[in-house]
Amino acid sequence: MTDDQPFVDLRKYDQSWFDRGRPSWYVLLWWFVQAIAFPLTPQPLNILRCALLRLFGARIGKGVLIRPTARFTYPWKVTIGNYSWIGDNVVLYSLDQIHIGEHCVVSQKSYLCTGTHDLQDPAFGLKTASITIENGAWVAADCFVGPGVQIGANAVIGARSSVFTNMPSGQVCCGSPCRPKTARLKLDPSITP
């Protein structure tokens, strides 16, 4: 332990300006429902989980699959397009909007984080920015996607990647920090395996 003085004074932290989008009682009700209902719903009852999310304001398309251990901070700030999948232990930390397109996969243990803090602010001020995952993209297992990131259509984010900047469409991207590596080839439907 050193005697260096901290750059921040957390006594000055203030997020009174932050709008969660719903009153406190509603947020607490959601957290209670999510803590009890989601983990207790058997895997095949995906329709119930989607219904609960819609009830709390999420915009969920048809054919969406959401695992029982997925977590949504504020579902009213989440949009998921048709036929997309949200895996086990995925966290959608939706302090800001999260938009997931159609036919997307967000694999197990991935963390979509729309919040951070201002490193230059002695009060450690909260900063938020939306995340967009475009149609056909796959965020593989255990990835981190940071605030303000846009993942292009049909991109693949390799397992355990950390995404801090926008990723281009149709690319296989990986690493920490994540970088585009190669084109994702479109499969020819006339070729049968």
Backbone torsions as a table, in degrees:
resi	resn	phi	psi	omega
1	MET	NA	129.5	178.9
2	THR	-104.5	171.9	178.0
3	ASP	-98.4	14.1	178.6
4	ASP	-60.7	140.2	179.4
5	GLN	-78.7	139.5	179.0
6	PRO	-68.8	147.8	176.4
7	PHE	-75.6	-19.2	-177.8
8	VAL	-116.9	156.0	173.0
9	ASP	-123.8	95.2	-173.9
10	LEU	-66.7	-11.6	173.6
11	ARG	-65.9	-21.8	-178.1
12	LYS	-91.3	-2.7	-178.0
13	TYR	-61.4	133.3	-178.1
14	ASP	-146.9	116.3	174.7
15	GLN	-117.5	29.5	-179.9
16	SER	-62.1	-23.5	179.0
17	TRP	-75.3	-19.6	-171.4
18	PHE	-72.0	131.0	-179.8
19	ASP	-103.7	110.3	178.5
20	ARG	-74.0	-11.1	176.7
21	GLY	92.9	-9.8	178.6
22	ARG	-149.3	159.8	177.3
23	PRO	-66.2	159.1	-177.0
24	SER	-56.3	-40.8	-178.6
25	TRP	-62.9	-35.7	-179.4
26	TYR	-69.5	-42.5	177.3
27	VAL	-59.9	-46.3	179.5
28	LEU	-63.5	-39.2	176.9
29	LEU	-61.0	-45.1	177.9
30	TRP	-60.0	-47.1	-178.0
31	TRP	-61.4	-36.9	177.3
32	PHE	-66.4	-47.7	179.1
33	VAL	-60.0	-44.1	-179.7
34	GLN	-65.2	-39.8	-178.7
35	ALA	-66.9	-32.3	-177.0
36	ILE	-97.4	-53.2	-170.8
37	ALA	-71.2	-45.2	-175.4
38	PHE	-61.7	-55.3	-175.9
39	PRO	-67.4	-21.4	-178.4
40	LEU	-89.1	-10.5	178.9
41	THR	-80.7	127.0	177.5
42	PRO	-60.9	152.5	-177.3
43	GLN	-46.5	-45.0	-177.1
44	PRO	-67.7	-12.4	-177.8
45	LEU	-88.2	40.9	177.7
46	ASN	-55.0	-37.5	-178.6
47	ILE	-59.3	-34.4	177.9
48	LEU	-68.8	-42.8	178.7
49	ARG	-63.7	-42.3	177.3
50	CYS	-62.6	-40.4	179.3
51	ALA	-63.6	-41.9	178.1
52	LEU	-62.6	-43.5	178.7
53	LEU	-62.5	-43.0	177.5
54	ARG	-62.8	-41.1	178.9
55	LEU	-57.1	-34.8	-180.0
56	PHE	-95.7	17.8	168.8
57	GLY	98.6	-2.0	176.9
58	ALA	-70.3	147.1	175.6
59	ARG	-101.0	103.3	-174.1
60	ILE	-114.9	125.5	179.4
61	GLY	-75.3	-178.7	179.3
62	LYS	-80.1	150.6	176.8
63	GLY	70.6	14.5	179.8
64	VAL	-76.2	137.1	177.1
65	LEU	-112.7	125.5	-179.8
66	ILE	-129.1	123.3	-179.2
67	ARG	-73.0	154.5	-175.5
68	PRO	-63.1	-23.6	-177.0
69	THR	-95.8	4.0	176.0
70	ALA	-66.9	148.7	-177.9
71	ARG	-127.3	135.3	-179.1
72	PHE	-125.3	116.5	-178.4
73	THR	-66.1	-55.9	178.1
74	TYR	-131.0	94.8	-174.2
75	PRO	-61.5	-25.4	179.9
76	TRP	-69.2	-5.9	175.7
77	LYS	-107.4	17.2	-175.7
78	VAL	-122.2	135.2	173.1
79	THR	-125.9	128.8	178.2
80	ILE	-128.4	123.4	-177.6
81	GLY	-76.7	171.1	-176.8
82	ASN	-53.6	138.9	170.9
83	TYR	62.4	24.7	175.8
84	SER	-91.3	158.0	-177.3
85	TRP	-122.5	136.6	174.8
86	ILE	-119.7	117.8	-171.1
87	GLY	-81.4	178.5	178.9
88	ASP	-61.3	138.5	175.6
89	ASN	59.9	22.6	171.7
90	VAL	-75.5	138.2	176.3
91	VAL	-114.5	124.3	171.6
92	LEU	-105.6	91.2	-178.6
93	TYR	-81.7	82.5	-166.5
94	SER	-94.0	62.4	171.3
95	LEU	-68.1	-26.3	175.5
96	ASP	-125.4	-177.5	-176.8
97	GLN	-68.2	140.0	170.2
98	ILE	-122.8	121.0	179.7
99	HIS	-114.7	119.0	176.8
100	ILE	-116.9	125.9	-175.2
101	GLY	-75.3	-163.9	-179.7
102	GLU	-84.5	148.2	176.1
103	HIS	55.6	38.4	176.7
104	CYS	-99.6	154.7	173.4
105	VAL	-126.0	126.4	169.5
106	VAL	-115.0	106.7	-170.8
107	SER	-79.8	169.2	-172.7
108	GLN	-51.4	142.2	175.9
109	LYS	66.3	12.4	175.5
110	SER	-78.2	152.4	-175.1
111	TYR	-129.1	113.6	176.5
112	LEU	-100.0	110.2	-169.2
113	CYS	-115.3	112.2	-179.3
114	THR	-95.1	7.5	-178.5
115	GLY	-127.7	150.0	174.3
116	THR	-153.1	-169.1	179.6
117	HIS	-131.6	151.9	-179.8
118	ASP	-77.3	111.2	-177.1
119	LEU	-66.7	-22.7	-178.4
120	GLN	-92.3	-4.3	-177.3
121	ASP	-94.4	119.1	178.5
122	PRO	-60.4	-20.5	178.2
123	ALA	-91.9	3.4	175.4
124	PHE	59.7	43.1	-174.2
125	GLY	-56.6	140.3	178.4
126	LEU	-71.6	139.0	174.2
127	LYS	-131.4	138.5	177.8
128	THR	-129.3	153.7	174.8
129	ALA	-157.2	146.9	-175.5
130	SER	-72.9	162.7	174.8
131	ILE	-122.0	136.3	175.7
132	THR	-126.6	128.5	173.5
133	ILE	-117.9	113.8	-173.4
134	GLU	-80.6	167.2	-174.6
135	ASN	-48.1	136.6	172.5
136	GLY	76.8	4.1	-179.2
137	ALA	-79.5	152.2	177.2
138	TRP	-126.4	118.7	172.1
139	VAL	-100.4	107.9	-173.3
140	ALA	-74.2	-178.4	-170.6
141	ALA	-58.0	139.0	168.1
142	ASP	62.1	38.2	177.9
143	CYS	-94.6	153.4	171.3
144	PHE	-112.4	128.3	176.1
145	VAL	-119.6	119.9	-173.9
146	GLY	-87.3	173.4	-178.2
147	PRO	-60.7	140.1	174.8
148	GLY	80.7	4.1	-176.0
149	VAL	-82.8	141.5	171.0
150	GLN	-121.6	124.4	176.7
151	ILE	-103.1	121.9	-174.0
152	GLY	-67.9	162.2	-179.4
153	ALA	-57.0	137.3	175.5
154	ASN	62.2	15.6	174.4
155	ALA	-75.8	154.7	173.0
156	VAL	-120.1	127.5	175.4
157	ILE	-105.4	113.6	-174.9
158	GLY	-63.7	154.3	-177.7
159	ALA	-51.6	139.7	176.9
160	ARG	63.2	22.3	176.9
161	SER	-80.4	154.3	175.0
162	SER	-117.2	114.6	-172.4
163	VAL	-105.6	112.0	-178.7
164	PHE	-113.2	-12.2	179.3
165	THR	-132.5	165.6	-179.5
166	ASN	-60.3	143.1	177.0
167	MET	-112.8	138.4	-174.7
168	PRO	-74.9	157.7	177.5
169	SER	-64.4	147.5	171.1
170	GLY	65.2	22.3	-179.4
171	GLN	-118.1	147.9	169.3
172	VAL	-92.1	121.6	-173.6
173	CYS	-124.6	144.2	178.1
174	CYS	-160.1	168.4	175.9
175	GLY	109.8	176.9	178.2
176	SER	-138.4	95.9	7.9
177	PRO	-76.9	152.4	-178.0
178	CYS	-67.7	138.1	178.4
179	ARG	-139.4	147.0	173.8
180	PRO	-63.5	137.8	-178.2
181	LYS	-116.2	-43.5	-175.3
182	THR	-158.8	163.4	177.9
183	ALA	-72.8	143.7	172.3
184	ARG	-88.9	118.7	-176.2
185	LEU	-80.0	136.9	176.5
186	LYS	-78.7	131.9	179.6
187	LEU	-72.6	140.2	176.0
188	ASP	-84.6	113.9	-175.6
189	PRO	-65.4	-15.1	179.7
190	SER	-79.5	-12.9	179.1
191	ILE	-94.4	124.1	179.1
192	THR	-102.2	138.3	-179.5
193	PRO	-70.2	NA	NA
